[in-house]
């Protein structure tokens, strides 16, 4: 299940790269969340889950939709108009390390530890290696795109804290539906304002990418996400961020003829080490041995 989740989330970078040939980045986000909502509504209805009526919960869903969908999806989609999907997926892999630090600062029951600090330093070194020191002398579109992906990773991290504070105790499938509904409500006016009304006369590959990003990278992904969380816990689920880049890089190389630099691959290695240190279990097992 973890492998399947990595595959469909890694595929989201591939789908975005294809859709960007004809569709604006904000409209891609609109399609991704909009087409997922009715499918998840059928899931919630089929499971006979209760739909919250309290306005405060739906306000929380609106914030969650912004932090976990509207903002990061849009930033990554725009970033992929400037950089390769593989680099975007590798930088996005820093989410788990950033999330550990954000949670340590904002949540009393998840304090910062030596492992989290060390993991963050390795992750930061990996990001610096990927982006290069030219960033200090001036910004170009590629630099801004890489910063946009890091902004998306920070947004994902804040979303995880928000969900723990405001959405605990609600069925996860309902949370997914409420979150994506909130994202759709936010994205509809924004996408229409900046990208205009969608033409709907896209080519078959682009439609396939839009449907794939909604049904596979959103609906199926969130169902897998919550199933793994229930069976294996958050620590095991966090490891998916290590497995997403190989799928994204592989799809980009196979179908889009993308090639990554040695620095990008080495940076991924440092981010991976940072995540393993943050996770902590390898070091624990070594000490026990």
ABEGO torsion letter per residue (X at the ends): XAAAAAAAAAAAAAAAAAAAAABBAAAAAAAAAAAAAAAAAAAAAAAGBBBBABAAAAAAAAAAAAAAAAAAAAAAAAAAAABBAAAAAAAAAAAAAAAAAAAAAABAABBBBAAAAAAAAAAAAAAAAAAEAAAAAEBBAAAAAAAAAAAAAAAAAAAAAAAAAAABGBBAAAAAAAAAAAAAAAAAAAAAAAAEBBAGABBAAAAAAAAAAAAAAAAAAAAAAAAAAAAAEAAAAAAAAAAAAAAAAAAAAAAAGBBBBAAAAAAAAAAAAAAAAAAGAAAAAAAAX
